[in-house]
Amino acid sequence: MKIATWNINGAKARLDGLVAWLKESNPDIACLQEIKSVDEAFPRSEIESLGYHVETHGQKGFNGVALLSKIRPDEVNRGLPGDELDEQARFIEGVFSVKDGVIRVCCLYLPNGNPVDSEKYPYKLSWMQRLATFAAQRLRLEEPLILAGDYNVIPEAHDCWDVKVWQNDALFLPETRAAFRRLRNLGFTDAVRATSDDVPLYSFWDYQAGCWPKNFGIRIDHLMMSPEAADKLLSTSIEKHVRSWEKPSDHVPVAGEFAFEPA
């Protein structure tokens, strides 16, 4: 079973690329971030025609997440628990039946946090704490759990092209990376780093200043796995060729192959 995450940067604006990628990559479950669409305006018919079930948690103009799956989810939960006043559409969870049990796949779009001296950075750290609380609760179920998405976190220095450029950015500040480590230390494994020590490995190249052709990238899109999911991991891939397609997102898909079988 192939499970992928991709910040699409606008589902309607990237629809042709999204359809082409689904046909080429053929993921069983795809987690999309920044769909930038309300639920009723999401281009579901084009995706459903490829054999995917579509679940969205959208809002107008920005944010928004979606789960595309070849198997219908048994349960869908929208919104990250812990703050009833948080109206930003950044989290959706699906529960899927597989042989010998279920898997939980959460699609998340973690706040950017910039500028750091605004309310956006405390919101980022608060969101990360809520995510850790949620994840700790889900771990008690002892089920395969994958937290997939755009984390807006550069975990280590080798995950960016130049530390000096990013050292004061919300994606790389010590508090950000410490919060990410706290999530990891609950028992989660970074799928890409579990399968490769290669550096550099990037998943995002800004549109500005020729970042893509110069390979000025960062790795901020992650598949974080519970122990039960990590035991089933076979391989990972960063599908960076998609960045060179027409009208690309500034992110590329990150995927894991798992030894799960449909029920």
HELIX and SHEET records of a PDB file:
HELIX    1   1 LEU A   15  SER A   25  1                                  11    
HELIX    2   2 ASP A   39  ALA A   41  5                                   3    
HELIX    3   3 ARG A   44  GLU A   48  1                                   5    
HELIX    4   4 LYS A  120  LEU A  139  1                                  20    
HELIX    5   5 ALA A  157  ASP A  159  5                                   3    
HELIX    6   6 VAL A  163  TRP A  166  1                                   4    
HELIX    7   7 PRO A  174  ASN A  185  1                                  12    
HELIX    8   8 ALA A  191  THR A  195  1                                   5    
HELIX    9   9 GLN A  208  GLY A  210  5                                   3    
HELIX   10  10 CYS A  211  LYS A  214  1                                   4    
HELIX   11  11 PRO A  227  ALA A  230  1                                   4    
HELIX   12  12 LYS A  240  SER A  244  5                                   5    
SHEET    1   A 6 HIS A  53  HIS A  57  0                                        
SHEET    2   A 6 VAL A  65  SER A  69 -1                                        
SHEET    3   A 6 ILE A  29  GLN A  33 -1                                        
SHEET    4   A 6 LYS A   2  ASN A   7  1                                        
SHEET    5   A 6 VAL A 254  PHE A 258 -1                                        
SHEET    6   A 6 LEU A 233  ILE A 238 -1                                        
SHEET    1   B 6 GLU A  75  ARG A  78  0                                        
SHEET    2   B 6 PHE A  91  VAL A  98 -1                                        
SHEET    3   B 6 GLY A 101  TYR A 109 -1                                        
SHEET    4   B 6 LEU A 145  ASP A 150  1                                        
SHEET    5   B 6 ASP A 221  MET A 225 -1                                        
SHEET    6   B 6 THR A 189  ASP A 190 -1                                        
SHEET    1   C 2 PHE A 204  TRP A 205  0                                        
SHEET    2   C 2 GLY A 217  ILE A 218 -1                                        
END                                                                             
